[in-house]
Amino acid sequence: MTLRQIVLDTETTGLEPKQGHRIIEIGCVEIINRRKTDKHFHQYLNPEREIEDGAFDVHGISNEFLADKPTFADVAQDLIEFIRDSELIIHNAPFDVGFINTELKQLGKQWGKVEDYCTIKDTLIMAREKHPGQKNNLDALCKRYEIDNSQRDLHGALLDAQILLDVYLKMTGGQEAMSFDSFSDQQTAGQTHAKVSDANRKPLRVIEPSEEELAAHEKYLQKIKEESGGKCLWIDSGHE
C-alpha cells in the first residue's frame, strides 16, 4: 500500500487568524513510503494587509516583496489538489491548519476544511510524547537528531518543511518489524532462484568482534532505541 505524506509549513502576517492575519507563504514537500520525492508545492502570497513587525522579524518577508504575488484564492485549488488524499505532517498543526481553514472559509462553504481532504499528524505532539519536559521546537529537534539547520537564519515555509521532513523521518526511524514479504513475493513471481553453494569451498573464516567493537555496537543500538521510542528489534529480540 502506498503511503503518501505531505510535510507542510506556512508563514503568516501575525499569530492570530481571528484578528485578520493571513498566510503569506506555503511550503509543502512530498514523501512516498518514507522517501522524499522531487515534488513540492511552494507559493508566496499577497495577504492584502500589512505584516506585523514581530512576524517580519521572524521570517523577513516584506509587504513590498509580496505586492505582485497571487492571493490565496488564486492558488487554493492547486494547494488542495497537492494535499488531497495525503497525510499532512505539520509541526504545531493547529496553527497552520487554523490559518488555512480560515482562508478556505473566506472563499465559501463549498471549500470545506483541510480535514475534508486529508488526515493530519502533529509532530509537536509526537515530540512531546517522546521527549517530555524538553524543548521540542524545530531548532531543538534538529540539535537532538543531529540535523543540519545552519541555513535557517530566518523562518521560511519551504525550508522549514524540508527540515521538518528530516526531523520526522529521524523521529519515526524505529524499525517496526523485520519482514521477508518482499522476498517471498519475488519468489512467488518467479523472479528469484535458489543458489546451491559449492560443496568443495573452504569454510568461511569467522572473525570475532573486539571488546571495543562490541561496545560501539551496543552504544549504536541504544541510540536507535532512544530515537525510535524503544522500537529497536535487535535489542527487543535479545540480539545485543
NUFI-609222 format. One line per 5 residues: number of its first residue (from 0); their letters; for each residue x, y, z of N, C-alpha, C, O. Coordinates in steps of 0.2 Angstrom, whole numbers, plus 5000, padded with zeros to 4 digits. Layout:
BEGIN
NUM = a = X Y Z X Y Z X Y Z X Y Z ~ ...
This chain:
BEGIN
0 = mtlrq = 5004 4994 5000 5000 5000 5000 5004 5006 5000 5009 5007 5004 ~ 5003 5011 4996 5007 5017 4995 5005 5022 5000 4999 5024 5001 ~ 5010 5024 5004 5008 5029 5009 5011 5036 5007 5017 5037 5006 ~ 5006 5041 5005 5008 5047 5003 5008 5052 5009 5002 5053 5011 ~ 5013 5056 5010 5013 5061 5016 5015 5067 5013 5020 5068 5008
5 = ivldt = 5013 5073 5016 5015 5079 5014 5017 5083 5020 5013 5084 5024 ~ 5023 5085 5020 5026 5090 5025 5024 5097 5024 5026 5099 5018 ~ 5021 5100 5028 5018 5107 5026 5020 5112 5032 5020 5110 5038 ~ 5021 5118 5029 5023 5124 5034 5020 5130 5031 5020 5131 5025 ~ 5019 5135 5035 5016 5141 5032 5020 5147 5036 5023 5146 5042
10 = ettgl = 5020 5153 5033 5022 5159 5036 5016 5164 5036 5012 5164 5031 ~ 5015 5168 5041 5009 5172 5041 5011 5180 5043 5017 5181 5044 ~ 5006 5184 5042 5007 5191 5044 5007 5192 5051 5009 5197 5054 ~ 5005 5187 5055 5004 5188 5063 5002 5181 5065 5002 5176 5062 ~ 5000 5181 5072 4999 5175 5075 4992 5172 5075 4991 5167 5077
15 = epkqg = 4987 5177 5074 4980 5175 5075 4976 5177 5069 4974 5182 5068 ~ 4973 5171 5066 4969 5172 5060 4962 5176 5062 4959 5179 5058 ~ 4960 5175 5069 4954 5178 5071 4955 5186 5071 4950 5190 5071 ~ 4961 5188 5071 4962 5196 5071 4963 5198 5064 4966 5204 5063 ~ 4962 5194 5059 4963 5196 5052 4969 5194 5049 4971 5196 5043
20 = hriie = 4974 5191 5052 4980 5189 5049 4979 5184 5044 4975 5180 5044 ~ 4984 5184 5039 4984 5180 5033 4990 5176 5032 4995 5177 5035 ~ 4989 5171 5028 4995 5167 5025 4999 5171 5020 4996 5174 5016 ~ 5006 5171 5021 5010 5174 5016 5015 5169 5012 5018 5171 5007 ~ 5015 5163 5015 5020 5158 5011 5017 5151 5013 5016 5150 5019
25 = igcve = 5017 5147 5008 5015 5140 5010 5021 5136 5007 5023 5137 5001 ~ 5023 5131 5010 5028 5126 5008 5026 5119 5009 5025 5117 5015 ~ 5026 5115 5004 5025 5108 5005 5030 5103 5002 5032 5105 4996 ~ 5032 5098 5005 5036 5093 5002 5033 5086 5002 5030 5084 5007 ~ 5033 5082 4997 5030 5076 4997 5035 5070 4999 5041 5070 4997
30 = iinrr = 5032 5065 5002 5035 5059 5004 5031 5053 5002 5025 5053 5003 ~ 5034 5048 4999 5030 5042 4997 5034 5036 5000 5040 5035 4999 ~ 5030 5033 5004 5033 5027 5008 5040 5029 5011 5045 5025 5011 ~ 5040 5034 5015 5045 5037 5019 5051 5039 5014 5057 5039 5017 ~ 5050 5040 5008 5056 5043 5004 5054 5049 5001 5048 5050 4998
35 = ktdkh = 5058 5054 5001 5056 5061 4998 5056 5060 4991 5061 5057 4988 ~ 5051 5063 4988 5051 5064 4980 5053 5070 4978 5055 5075 4982 ~ 5053 5072 4972 5055 5078 4969 5049 5083 4968 5050 5088 4965 ~ 5044 5081 4971 5038 5085 4970 5037 5089 4976 5038 5087 4982 ~ 5035 5096 4975 5034 5100 4981 5029 5106 4978 5028 5107 4972
40 = fhqyl = 5026 5109 4983 5022 5115 4982 5025 5121 4986 5026 5120 4992 ~ 5026 5126 4982 5029 5132 4986 5026 5138 4983 5026 5139 4977 ~ 5023 5143 4987 5020 5149 4984 5020 5155 4990 5018 5154 4995 ~ 5023 5160 4987 5022 5167 4991 5015 5170 4990 5013 5169 4984 ~ 5012 5173 4994 5005 5176 4993 5005 5183 4996 5008 5185 5000
45 = npere = 5001 5187 4992 4999 5193 4994 4994 5193 4999 4988 5191 4997 ~ 4995 5195 5005 4990 5195 5011 4985 5200 5010 4980 5200 5014 ~ 4986 5205 5006 4981 5211 5006 4980 5214 5013 4975 5217 5014 ~ 4986 5214 5016 4986 5218 5023 4993 5219 5025 4997 5215 5022 ~ 4994 5223 5030 5001 5224 5032 5004 5218 5037 5000 5214 5040
50 = iedga = 5010 5217 5036 5013 5212 5040 5016 5215 5047 5019 5220 5047 ~ 5014 5212 5052 5016 5214 5059 5024 5214 5059 5027 5210 5057 ~ 5027 5219 5063 5034 5219 5064 5037 5213 5067 5042 5211 5065 ~ 5033 5210 5072 5036 5204 5075 5036 5198 5071 5041 5194 5071 ~ 5031 5198 5066 5031 5192 5061 5037 5193 5056 5040 5189 5054
55 = fdvhg = 5038 5200 5054 5043 5201 5049 5050 5199 5052 5054 5197 5049 ~ 5051 5200 5059 5057 5199 5062 5059 5191 5062 5064 5189 5062 ~ 5053 5187 5062 5054 5180 5061 5056 5177 5054 5060 5174 5054 ~ 5052 5180 5049 5053 5177 5043 5056 5182 5038 5059 5179 5032 ~ 5056 5188 5039 5060 5193 5035 5056 5194 5028 5059 5197 5023
60 = isnef = 5050 5192 5027 5046 5193 5021 5042 5200 5022 5039 5201 5026 ~ 5043 5204 5017 5041 5211 5017 5034 5212 5013 5033 5208 5008 ~ 5030 5217 5014 5024 5218 5010 5027 5220 5003 5023 5219 4998 ~ 5032 5224 5002 5035 5226 4996 5036 5219 4991 5034 5219 4985 ~ 5039 5214 4994 5041 5208 4991 5034 5205 4989 5034 5202 4983
65 = ladkp = 5029 5205 4993 5023 5201 4991 5018 5205 4987 5013 5202 4985 ~ 5020 5211 4985 5015 5216 4982 5012 5213 4975 5006 5214 4973 ~ 5017 5209 4971 5015 5207 4965 5013 5199 4965 5013 5196 4960 ~ 5013 5196 4971 5012 5189 4972 5004 5188 4971 5000 5192 4973 ~ 5002 5181 4969 4995 5180 4969 4992 5179 4976 4995 5179 4981
70 = tfadv = 4985 5180 4976 4982 5179 4983 4981 5172 4984 4982 5167 4980 ~ 4978 5170 4990 4977 5163 4992 4971 5160 4987 4972 5155 4985 ~ 4966 5165 4986 4961 5162 4981 4964 5160 4974 4961 5155 4971 ~ 4969 5163 4972 4972 5161 4966 4975 5154 4966 4976 5151 4961 ~ 4978 5152 4972 4982 5146 4972 4978 5140 4976 4980 5135 4976
75 = aqdli = 4972 5142 4979 4969 5137 4983 4967 5130 4980 4969 5125 4983 ~ 4965 5130 4973 4964 5124 4970 4970 5120 4969 4970 5114 4970 ~ 4976 5123 4967 4982 5120 4966 4984 5117 4973 4987 5111 4973 ~ 4983 5120 4978 4985 5118 4985 4981 5112 4987 4984 5107 4989 ~ 4975 5112 4986 4970 5107 4988 4972 5100 4984 4972 5095 4987
80 = efird = 4973 5101 4977 4975 5096 4973 4981 5092 4975 4982 5086 4975 ~ 4986 5096 4978 4993 5094 4980 4992 5090 4986 4995 5085 4987 ~ 4988 5092 4991 4987 5089 4998 4982 5083 4998 4982 5080 5003 ~ 4978 5083 4993 4972 5079 4993 4974 5071 4994 4979 5069 4991 ~ 4970 5068 4998 4971 5061 5000 4978 5059 5003 4980 5053 5002
85 = selii = 4981 5064 5006 4988 5063 5009 4987 5063 5017 4982 5064 5019 ~ 4992 5062 5020 4993 5063 5027 4998 5069 5028 5003 5069 5026 ~ 4995 5074 5031 4999 5080 5032 5003 5079 5038 5001 5077 5043 ~ 5010 5081 5037 5014 5081 5043 5016 5089 5045 5019 5092 5040 ~ 5014 5091 5050 5014 5098 5052 5017 5098 5059 5015 5095 5064
90 = hnapf = 5021 5103 5061 5024 5104 5067 5019 5110 5070 5019 5116 5068 ~ 5016 5108 5076 5011 5113 5079 5005 5114 5074 5004 5119 5072 ~ 5002 5108 5072 4997 5108 5067 4991 5113 5068 4989 5116 5063 ~ 4988 5114 5074 4983 5119 5075 4984 5126 5072 4980 5129 5070 ~ 4990 5128 5072 4992 5135 5070 4991 5135 5062 4987 5139 5059
95 = dvgfi = 4995 5130 5058 4994 5131 5051 4987 5129 5048 4985 5132 5044 ~ 4985 5124 5051 4978 5121 5049 4973 5127 5050 4968 5128 5046 ~ 4973 5130 5056 4969 5136 5058 4969 5141 5053 4964 5144 5051 ~ 4975 5143 5051 4976 5148 5046 4973 5146 5039 4969 5150 5036 ~ 4974 5140 5037 4972 5138 5030 4964 5137 5030 4961 5139 5025
100 = ntelk = 4962 5134 5036 4954 5134 5036 4951 5141 5036 4946 5141 5033 ~ 4954 5146 5039 4951 5152 5039 4951 5155 5032 4947 5158 5030 ~ 4957 5154 5028 4957 5156 5021 4952 5153 5017 4949 5156 5013 ~ 4951 5146 5018 4946 5142 5014 4939 5145 5016 4935 5145 5011 ~ 4938 5146 5022 4931 5149 5024 4929 5155 5021 4924 5156 5019
105 = qlgkq = 4934 5160 5020 4933 5166 5016 4931 5165 5009 4928 5169 5006 ~ 4933 5159 5006 4932 5158 4999 4925 5155 4998 4922 5155 4993 ~ 4922 5153 5004 4915 5150 5003 4914 5143 5006 4919 5139 5007 ~ 4908 5141 5008 4907 5135 5012 4909 5129 5008 4911 5124 5010 ~ 4908 5130 5001 4910 5124 4997 4917 5121 4997 4918 5116 4995
110 = wgkve = 4921 5126 5000 4928 5124 5000 4930 5119 5006 4935 5115 5006 ~ 4925 5119 5011 4926 5115 5017 4932 5116 5021 4934 5122 5021 ~ 4935 5111 5024 4941 5112 5028 4947 5107 5026 4945 5103 5022 ~ 4953 5109 5029 4958 5104 5027 4957 5097 5029 4958 5092 5025 ~ 4953 5096 5034 4952 5089 5036 4947 5085 5032 4947 5079 5032
115 = dycti = 4944 5089 5027 4940 5086 5022 4944 5083 5017 4941 5078 5013 ~ 4950 5085 5016 4954 5082 5010 4959 5077 5012 4962 5074 5008 ~ 4962 5078 5019 4967 5073 5021 4967 5073 5028 4963 5076 5032 ~ 4971 5068 5031 4972 5067 5038 4978 5071 5040 4982 5074 5036 ~ 4979 5072 5047 4984 5077 5049 4988 5073 5055 4985 5070 5059
120 = kdtli = 4994 5074 5055 4999 5071 5060 5003 5077 5063 5006 5081 5059 ~ 5003 5078 5069 5006 5084 5073 5013 5082 5076 5012 5078 5080 ~ 5018 5084 5073 5025 5081 5075 5026 5085 5082 5031 5082 5086 ~ 5023 5090 5084 5024 5093 5090 5022 5089 5096 5025 5088 5101 ~ 5016 5086 5095 5013 5081 5100 5017 5075 5100 5019 5072 5105
125 = marek = 5020 5073 5094 5024 5067 5094 5030 5068 5098 5032 5064 5102 ~ 5033 5074 5097 5040 5076 5100 5039 5076 5108 5043 5074 5112 ~ 5033 5079 5110 5032 5080 5117 5031 5073 5121 5033 5072 5126 ~ 5028 5068 5117 5027 5062 5120 5034 5058 5120 5035 5054 5125 ~ 5038 5059 5115 5045 5056 5115 5050 5059 5120 5054 5056 5123
130 = hpgqk = 5049 5066 5121 5054 5069 5125 5050 5074 5130 5051 5080 5129 ~ 5047 5071 5134 5043 5075 5139 5048 5080 5143 5053 5078 5145 ~ 5045 5086 5144 5049 5091 5148 5055 5094 5145 5059 5098 5148 ~ 5056 5093 5139 5061 5096 5135 5059 5100 5130 5053 5100 5128 ~ 5063 5105 5127 5061 5109 5122 5060 5105 5115 5064 5100 5114
135 = nnlda = 5055 5106 5112 5053 5102 5106 5051 5107 5100 5047 5105 5096 ~ 5054 5113 5100 5053 5117 5094 5058 5114 5088 5062 5109 5090 ~ 5057 5116 5082 5061 5113 5077 5068 5114 5078 5072 5109 5076 ~ 5071 5119 5080 5078 5120 5081 5081 5115 5086 5086 5112 5085 ~ 5077 5114 5092 5079 5109 5097 5079 5102 5094 5083 5098 5096
140 = lckry = 5074 5101 5090 5074 5094 5087 5079 5093 5082 5082 5087 5082 ~ 5081 5098 5079 5087 5097 5074 5093 5096 5078 5097 5092 5076 ~ 5094 5099 5084 5100 5098 5088 5100 5091 5091 5105 5088 5091 ~ 5094 5089 5093 5093 5082 5096 5095 5077 5091 5098 5072 5093 ~ 5092 5077 5085 5093 5072 5080 5099 5073 5075 5099 5070 5070
145 = eidns = 5103 5078 5077 5109 5080 5073 5107 5081 5065 5110 5078 5061 ~ 5103 5086 5065 5101 5088 5058 5103 5095 5057 5102 5099 5061 ~ 5107 5096 5051 5109 5102 5049 5104 5107 5048 5100 5107 5043 ~ 5103 5113 5052 5099 5118 5050 5102 5125 5050 5099 5130 5052 ~ 5109 5125 5048 5113 5131 5048 5110 5136 5043 5112 5142 5044
150 = qrdlh = 5106 5134 5038 5104 5139 5033 5097 5142 5036 5095 5147 5033 ~ 5095 5141 5042 5089 5143 5045 5090 5149 5049 5088 5149 5055 ~ 5093 5155 5046 5094 5161 5050 5087 5164 5051 5085 5167 5056 ~ 5082 5164 5046 5075 5166 5046 5071 5160 5045 5073 5155 5041 ~ 5065 5160 5047 5060 5155 5045 5058 5156 5038 5057 5162 5036
155 = galld = 5057 5150 5035 5054 5150 5028 5050 5144 5027 5052 5139 5030 ~ 5044 5144 5024 5039 5139 5024 5042 5133 5021 5042 5127 5023 ~ 5045 5134 5015 5048 5128 5011 5054 5125 5015 5055 5119 5015 ~ 5059 5129 5017 5065 5127 5020 5063 5123 5027 5065 5118 5028 ~ 5058 5126 5031 5056 5123 5037 5052 5116 5035 5053 5112 5039
160 = aqill = 5049 5116 5030 5045 5109 5028 5051 5104 5026 5050 5098 5028 ~ 5056 5106 5023 5061 5102 5021 5065 5099 5028 5067 5093 5028 ~ 5066 5104 5032 5069 5102 5039 5065 5097 5043 5067 5093 5046 ~ 5058 5099 5043 5054 5095 5047 5053 5088 5044 5053 5083 5048 ~ 5054 5087 5037 5054 5081 5034 5060 5077 5037 5059 5071 5039
165 = dvylk = 5066 5079 5037 5071 5076 5040 5070 5074 5048 5072 5069 5050 ~ 5067 5079 5051 5066 5078 5058 5061 5072 5059 5062 5067 5063 ~ 5056 5072 5055 5050 5067 5056 5053 5060 5054 5052 5055 5058 ~ 5057 5059 5049 5060 5053 5047 5065 5050 5053 5065 5044 5054 ~ 5068 5055 5056 5073 5053 5061 5069 5051 5067 5070 5046 5071
170 = mtggq = 5064 5055 5069 5060 5054 5075 5055 5047 5074 5054 5044 5079 ~ 5054 5045 5068 5050 5039 5067 5054 5034 5064 5051 5029 5061 ~ 5061 5034 5065 5065 5029 5062 5066 5022 5065 5070 5018 5062 ~ 5062 5021 5070 5062 5014 5073 5060 5009 5068 5055 5010 5065 ~ 5063 5003 5068 5061 4998 5064 5055 4994 5067 5056 4991 5072
175 = eamsf = 5049 4994 5064 5043 4991 5067 5044 4983 5067 5042 4980 5071 ~ 5046 4981 5061 5046 4973 5060 5051 4971 5055 5052 4975 5050 ~ 5053 4965 5056 5058 4963 5051 5054 4958 5046 5051 4953 5049 ~ 5053 4960 5040 5048 4956 5036 5052 4954 5030 5056 4957 5027 ~ 5050 4948 5028 5053 4945 5021 5047 4944 5016 5048 4940 5011
180 = dsfsd = 5042 4948 5017 5037 4948 5012 5039 4950 5005 5037 4946 5000 ~ 5043 4955 5004 5045 4956 4998 5049 4951 4994 5049 4950 4988 ~ 5053 4947 4998 5057 4942 4996 5052 4936 4994 5053 4933 4988 ~ 5047 4935 4998 5043 4929 4996 5039 4931 4990 5037 4927 4986 ~ 5037 4938 4989 5033 4940 4983 5037 4939 4977 5035 4936 4972
185 = qqtag = 5044 4940 4978 5048 4939 4972 5049 4932 4970 5048 4930 4964 ~ 5049 4927 4975 5049 4920 4974 5043 4918 4970 5043 4914 4966 ~ 5037 4920 4973 5031 4918 4970 5030 4920 4963 5028 4917 4959 ~ 5033 4926 4961 5033 4929 4954 5038 4925 4950 5038 4927 4944 ~ 5042 4921 4953 5047 4918 4949 5053 4922 4947 5057 4921 4942
190 = qthak = 5054 4927 4951 5060 4932 4950 5066 4930 4953 5071 4933 4952 ~ 5066 4925 4958 5072 4923 4961 5073 4916 4960 5068 4912 4959 ~ 5079 4913 4961 5081 4906 4960 5085 4904 4966 5090 4908 4968 ~ 5084 4898 4969 5089 4896 4974 5096 4895 4971 5097 4892 4966 ~ 5101 4896 4975 5108 4895 4973 5111 4890 4978 5110 4891 4984
195 = vsdan = 5114 4885 4975 5117 4880 4979 5125 4882 4980 5128 4883 4975 ~ 5127 4881 4986 5134 4883 4987 5139 4878 4985 5137 4872 4984 ~ 5145 4879 4983 5150 4875 4981 5152 4870 4987 5154 4873 4992 ~ 5150 4864 4987 5152 4859 4992 5159 4859 4994 5161 4857 4999 ~ 5163 4860 4989 5171 4860 4989 5174 4866 4992 5180 4866 4993
200 = rkplr = 5170 4871 4993 5173 4878 4995 5175 4877 5002 5172 4874 5006 ~ 5181 4880 5004 5183 4880 5011 5178 4884 5015 5175 4889 5013 ~ 5178 4882 5022 5174 4886 5026 5176 4893 5027 5182 4895 5027 ~ 5171 4897 5028 5172 4904 5028 5176 4906 5035 5174 4903 5040 ~ 5180 4910 5035 5184 4912 5042 5179 4916 5046 5176 4921 5043
205 = vieps = 5178 4915 5052 5174 4918 5057 5178 4923 5061 5183 4921 5064 ~ 5177 4930 5060 5181 4935 5064 5177 4937 5070 5172 4941 5068 ~ 5179 4936 5076 5175 4938 5081 5177 4946 5083 5182 4948 5082 ~ 5171 4949 5085 5172 4957 5086 5176 4958 5092 5176 4954 5097 ~ 5180 4963 5092 5184 4965 5098 5179 4968 5104 5173 4970 5102
210 = eeela = 5182 4969 5110 5178 4972 5115 5176 4979 5113 5170 4981 5115 ~ 5180 4983 5110 5179 4990 5108 5173 4990 5103 5169 4994 5103 ~ 5173 4985 5098 5168 4985 5093 5161 4983 5096 5156 4985 5094 ~ 5161 4978 5101 5155 4976 5104 5152 4982 5108 5146 4983 5108 ~ 5157 4986 5111 5154 4992 5115 5151 4997 5110 5146 5000 5112
215 = aheky = 5155 4998 5104 5152 5003 5100 5146 5001 5097 5141 5005 5095 ~ 5145 4994 5096 5139 4992 5093 5133 4992 5098 5128 4994 5096 ~ 5134 4991 5104 5129 4992 5109 5127 4999 5110 5121 5001 5111 ~ 5132 5004 5110 5131 5011 5110 5126 5013 5104 5122 5017 5105 ~ 5127 5010 5098 5123 5012 5092 5116 5010 5093 5111 5013 5091
220 = lqkik = 5116 5003 5096 5109 5001 5097 5105 5005 5102 5099 5006 5101 ~ 5108 5007 5107 5105 5011 5112 5103 5017 5109 5097 5020 5111 ~ 5107 5020 5105 5105 5027 5101 5098 5025 5097 5094 5030 5097 ~ 5098 5020 5093 5092 5018 5089 5086 5017 5094 5081 5020 5092 ~ 5087 5014 5099 5082 5013 5104 5079 5019 5106 5073 5020 5107
225 = eesgg = 5083 5024 5108 5081 5030 5111 5078 5035 5106 5072 5038 5107 ~ 5080 5035 5100 5077 5039 5094 5071 5036 5092 5067 5040 5089 ~ 5070 5030 5092 5064 5026 5090 5059 5025 5095 5054 5021 5094 ~ 5060 5028 5101 5055 5027 5106 5054 5019 5109 5049 5017 5110 ~ 5060 5016 5109 5061 5009 5111 5059 5004 5106 5059 4998 5108
230 = kclwi = 5059 5006 5100 5057 5001 5094 5063 4999 5091 5064 5000 5085 ~ 5068 4996 5094 5074 4993 5091 5073 4985 5091 5074 4983 5097 ~ 5072 4982 5086 5071 4975 5086 5077 4971 5088 5076 4966 5091 ~ 5083 4973 5087 5089 4969 5089 5089 4969 5096 5092 4964 5099 ~ 5088 4974 5100 5088 4974 5107 5082 4970 5110 5083 4966 5114
235 = dsghe = 5076 4972 5107 5070 4968 5109 5070 4961 5109 5067 4957 5113 ~ 5073 4958 5103 5073 4951 5102 5079 4948 5105 5080 4942 5105 ~ 5084 4952 5109 5089 4949 5113 5096 4948 5109 5100 4946 5111 ~ 5096 4951 5103 5102 4950 5098 5106 4957 5100 5106 4961 5096 ~ 5109 4957 5106 5113 4963 5108 5120 4962 5106 5125 4966 5108
